Amino acid sequence: MRMLLTSGGIANEMIRDALVDLLGKPLADSRVVVVIDAILGFPGDSSTLVDHLEGSRALGWAEFDIASLFAGPASLVESRLRSADVILGYGGSNLWAAHAWRASGLAPVLAELLEQKVYVGWSAGSMIFARELDRWPAAFDDLDELALFGLDDAAPAVALFDWFFAGHLGADWMPGDAEELFARGAARSGQEVWFVDDDSALLVRDPSAPPTVISSGHWRRYGADGALVAARSPPAERHRTGVERVSRPCLFSPSWAPLDWSQFALFQTAPEAPRSAPTP
């Protein structure tokens, strides 16, 4: 399995290098299909989508395809997925994106292709694999989105992870108390939450193991009780506190990375802080 879960797509050279390493060949020799169903249900201006697609196309792919899971017979969409080296799940609504894979009948195809292709998640596209996705709407105050799309409940596209992914940590449009909101959501759902910024990504090869963090930015990992388990802070905060704490399972794994990651000097290991007692 080769999955790269991002907040803001292939946002920097480090994430791009990780993608090329997963592919085992240059992007110029690789075909990508971008699945955009997650965003299609939202009304209003689509300029950001167009800008993101153009930026992604400019990475220099051999072929850049854009698909909807409902664009024709499932067999036609399946052929486009199978012809790509990379399946990129674009952002929007994680609840609708997961539903679209199931409703189109293509979720089993995705499950199969996750063992054969590279999957890149972009924001919501990174969020559709949590086993307990049904807990997300209530735990993270997202019930309005269920109503918007006429969904009775939520379920994963493919059930892989015992944790939630959340993106856009530190974005200027996120609420000021976003960290508290996601910590509370972790406790409400009883699920671990990885909250990362647009310069970070999670690399997954084994869904039963902790993901590998790839980051030139900052991220938070909350336990199922809402306690902060590990974090990487922005440079200003690291300078102010003198502390940069990560958990050992999140370090780069030499088994998959022939790149000289030491040049980035991102992580310093330190003992994990004691976890808080679970909330009764």
C-alpha positions as CSV (number, residue, x, y, z in Angstrom):
1,M,0.0,0.0,0.0
2,R,1.3,3.4,-0.9
3,M,-0.8,6.3,0.4
4,L,0.2,10.0,0.8
5,L,-2.4,11.9,2.8
6,T,-2.0,15.6,2.5
7,S,-3.8,18.7,3.7
8,G,-3.0,20.9,0.7
9,G,-1.9,18.6,-2.1
10,I,1.6,18.4,-3.4
11,A,2.4,21.7,-1.7
12,N,6.2,21.6,-1.4
13,E,9.3,19.8,-2.6
14,M,9.4,17.5,0.3
15,I,6.0,16.1,-0.3
16,R,6.7,15.9,-4.1
17,D,9.9,14.0,-3.4
18,A,8.0,11.5,-1.2
19,L,5.4,11.0,-4.0
20,V,8.2,10.4,-6.6
21,D,9.8,7.9,-4.2
22,L,6.5,6.1,-3.8
23,L,6.0,6.0,-7.6
24,G,9.6,4.8,-8.3
25,K,9.7,7.0,-11.4
26,P,9.4,10.7,-12.3
27,L,6.1,12.5,-12.5
28,A,6.9,13.1,-16.2
29,D,6.5,9.3,-16.7
30,S,3.4,9.0,-14.5
31,R,-0.3,9.3,-15.1
32,V,-2.7,10.8,-12.6
33,V,-6.5,10.8,-12.3
34,V,-8.0,13.5,-10.1
35,V,-11.3,12.5,-8.5
36,I,-13.2,15.7,-7.8
37,D,-16.6,14.5,-6.5
38,A,-15.9,15.8,-3.0
39,I,-16.2,19.4,-4.2
40,L,-18.9,19.2,-6.8
41,G,-21.8,19.5,-4.4
42,F,-20.8,22.9,-3.0
43,P,-22.4,25.9,-4.8
44,G,-20.6,29.1,-5.6
45,D,-17.4,30.2,-7.2
46,S,-15.1,27.4,-8.3
47,S,-12.0,29.4,-9.0
48,T,-10.0,27.7,-6.2
49,L,-10.7,24.3,-7.7
50,V,-9.5,25.6,-11.1
51,D,-6.4,27.1,-9.6
52,H,-5.6,23.9,-7.7
53,L,-6.1,21.7,-10.8
54,E,-3.9,24.0,-12.8
55,G,-1.2,23.9,-10.1
56,S,-1.4,20.2,-10.0
57,R,-1.2,19.8,-13.8
58,A,1.9,22.1,-13.8
59,L,3.8,19.5,-11.8
60,G,4.5,17.9,-15.2
61,W,2.6,14.6,-15.4
62,A,2.7,12.4,-18.5
63,E,-1.2,12.4,-18.4
64,F,-3.5,14.5,-16.2
65,D,-7.1,13.2,-16.1
66,I,-10.0,14.7,-14.2
67,A,-12.9,12.4,-13.3
68,S,-16.2,12.2,-11.4
69,L,-17.2,8.8,-10.1
70,F,-20.7,9.4,-11.7
71,A,-19.4,10.5,-15.1
72,G,-20.8,7.6,-17.1
73,P,-21.1,3.9,-16.5
74,A,-19.0,2.6,-13.5
75,S,-17.0,0.5,-16.0
76,L,-15.9,3.6,-17.8
77,V,-14.8,5.3,-14.6
78,E,-13.1,2.1,-13.5
79,S,-11.0,2.0,-16.7
80,R,-9.8,5.5,-16.1
81,L,-8.8,4.7,-12.5
82,R,-7.0,1.6,-13.6
83,S,-5.1,3.4,-16.3
84,A,-3.6,5.9,-13.8
85,D,-0.4,5.5,-11.7
86,V,-1.8,7.9,-9.1
87,I,-5.3,8.3,-7.9
88,L,-5.7,11.8,-6.3
89,G,-8.8,12.3,-4.2
90,Y,-9.4,16.1,-4.2
91,G,-10.9,18.0,-1.3
92,G,-14.4,19.3,-0.4
93,S,-16.7,17.2,1.7
94,N,-15.2,14.1,3.2
95,L,-18.7,12.7,4.0
96,W,-19.9,13.2,0.4
97,A,-16.6,11.8,-1.1
98,A,-16.9,8.6,1.0
99,H,-20.6,8.3,0.0
100,A,-19.7,8.8,-3.7
101,W,-17.3,5.9,-3.8
102,R,-19.9,3.6,-2.2
103,A,-22.9,4.9,-4.2
104,S,-21.1,4.6,-7.5
105,G,-20.3,1.0,-6.8
106,L,-16.6,1.8,-7.1
107,A,-15.5,1.4,-3.5
108,P,-14.5,-2.2,-4.0
109,V,-12.4,-1.1,-7.0
110,L,-10.7,1.5,-4.9
111,A,-9.9,-1.1,-2.2
112,E,-8.3,-3.2,-4.9
113,L,-6.4,-0.3,-6.5
114,L,-5.0,0.9,-3.1
115,E,-2.8,-2.3,-3.2
116,Q,-1.6,-1.5,-6.7
117,K,-1.5,2.3,-7.2
118,V,-0.3,5.3,-5.3
119,Y,-3.2,7.2,-3.6
120,V,-2.8,10.8,-2.8
121,G,-5.4,12.4,-0.6
122,W,-6.0,16.2,-0.6
123,S,-7.8,17.4,2.5
124,A,-11.2,15.6,2.3
125,G,-9.7,13.1,0.0
126,S,-7.5,12.1,2.9
127,M,-10.4,11.7,5.4
128,I,-12.5,8.9,3.8
129,F,-10.7,5.9,5.2
130,A,-11.5,6.1,8.9
131,R,-13.2,3.0,10.1
132,E,-15.4,5.0,12.5
133,L,-16.3,7.8,10.0
134,D,-19.9,7.5,11.3
135,R,-18.7,9.2,14.5
136,W,-17.3,12.2,12.7
137,P,-20.5,14.3,12.1
138,A,-21.5,14.4,15.8
139,A,-18.1,14.5,17.3
140,F,-16.8,17.3,15.1
141,D,-20.1,19.3,14.8
142,D,-20.5,18.4,11.1
143,L,-24.2,17.3,11.1
144,D,-25.1,20.2,8.9
145,E,-23.0,18.7,6.1
146,L,-24.9,15.4,6.3
147,A,-28.1,17.4,5.9
148,L,-26.7,19.5,3.1
149,F,-26.0,16.4,1.0
150,G,-29.2,14.5,2.1
151,L,-27.2,11.8,3.9
152,D,-28.6,9.8,6.7
153,D,-25.3,8.7,8.1
154,A,-21.6,8.5,7.2
155,A,-19.4,5.5,6.4
156,P,-15.9,5.2,5.0
157,A,-15.1,4.6,1.3
158,V,-12.7,1.9,2.4
159,A,-12.3,1.1,6.1
160,L,-8.6,1.3,6.9
161,F,-7.6,3.5,9.8
162,D,-8.5,3.6,13.5
163,W,-7.8,7.3,13.5
164,F,-9.1,10.5,11.8
165,F,-7.2,12.8,9.5
166,A,-7.8,16.6,9.7
167,G,-6.0,19.2,7.6
168,H,-5.3,23.0,7.3
169,L,-3.9,23.4,10.8
170,G,-3.0,27.1,11.1
171,A,-4.8,28.2,8.0
172,D,-6.0,31.8,8.3
173,W,-9.6,30.8,7.5
174,M,-9.7,28.2,10.3
175,P,-11.3,29.2,13.6
176,G,-8.8,30.4,16.2
177,D,-9.7,27.5,18.5
178,A,-9.3,24.8,15.9
179,E,-6.8,22.9,17.9
180,E,-9.2,22.7,20.9
181,L,-12.1,21.7,18.5
182,F,-10.2,18.8,17.1
183,A,-8.9,17.7,20.6
184,R,-12.5,17.8,21.8
185,G,-13.6,15.8,18.7
186,A,-11.0,13.2,19.4
187,A,-12.3,12.7,22.9
188,R,-16.0,12.7,21.8
189,S,-15.3,10.1,19.1
190,G,-12.9,8.0,21.0
191,Q,-10.6,8.1,18.0
192,E,-7.0,9.4,17.6
193,V,-6.8,12.5,15.4
194,W,-3.9,13.6,13.2
195,F,-4.2,17.4,12.6
196,V,-1.7,18.7,10.0
197,D,-1.0,21.9,8.1
198,D,-0.6,22.3,4.3
199,D,3.1,21.7,4.4
200,S,2.7,18.3,6.0
201,A,1.6,14.8,4.9
202,L,1.1,11.3,6.3
203,L,2.6,8.4,4.5
204,V,0.9,5.1,4.9
205,R,2.2,1.7,3.8
206,D,0.6,-0.4,6.5
207,P,-2.8,0.8,7.7
208,S,-2.4,-1.0,10.9
209,A,0.8,0.9,11.8
210,P,1.2,4.5,12.7
211,P,1.7,6.7,9.6
212,T,5.0,8.4,8.8
213,V,5.0,12.1,9.1
214,I,6.5,14.2,6.3
215,S,6.6,17.8,7.3
216,S,8.3,21.1,6.8
217,G,5.4,22.7,8.7
218,H,3.6,21.7,11.9
219,W,1.2,19.1,13.1
220,R,-0.6,17.7,16.1
221,R,-1.5,14.2,17.1
222,Y,-4.3,13.8,19.7
223,G,-5.0,10.6,21.5
224,A,-8.5,9.0,21.7
225,D,-9.0,10.9,25.0
226,G,-8.2,14.3,23.4
227,A,-4.8,14.6,25.0
228,L,-1.9,15.9,22.9
229,V,0.3,12.9,22.2
230,A,2.8,14.5,19.9
231,A,3.4,17.7,18.0
232,R,5.6,19.7,15.7
233,S,5.3,23.4,16.2
234,P,5.8,26.3,13.8
235,P,9.3,27.9,14.0
236,A,8.1,30.8,16.1
237,E,6.6,28.6,18.7
238,R,9.7,26.3,18.8
239,H,11.9,29.3,19.3
240,R,9.6,30.6,22.1
241,T,9.3,27.3,24.0
242,G,12.5,25.6,23.0
243,V,10.5,22.4,22.7
244,E,9.8,20.2,19.7
245,R,8.2,16.9,20.6
246,V,7.4,14.0,18.4
247,S,6.5,10.4,19.1
248,R,9.0,7.8,17.9
249,P,6.6,5.9,15.6
250,C,6.3,9.1,13.5
251,L,9.9,9.3,12.6
252,F,11.0,8.7,9.0
253,S,11.4,5.0,8.2
254,P,14.7,4.1,6.5
255,S,13.0,1.0,5.0
256,W,11.2,3.0,2.3
257,A,13.2,6.2,1.9
258,P,16.4,6.1,-0.1
259,L,16.4,9.9,0.0
260,D,18.7,11.7,2.4
261,W,16.0,13.0,4.7
262,S,18.6,14.1,7.3
263,Q,19.1,17.2,5.1
264,F,15.8,18.6,6.3
265,A,16.7,18.3,10.0
266,L,13.0,18.4,10.9
267,F,12.7,16.2,13.9
268,Q,14.3,15.9,17.3
269,T,13.2,12.9,19.4
270,A,12.2,13.4,22.9
271,P,10.3,11.4,25.5
272,E,6.6,11.6,25.1
273,A,4.7,13.5,27.8
274,P,2.5,11.4,30.0
275,R,-1.0,10.9,28.6
276,S,-4.0,12.2,30.4
277,A,-6.3,9.7,32.0
278,P,-9.3,8.9,29.7
279,T,-12.4,10.9,30.1
280,P,-15.0,8.9,32.0
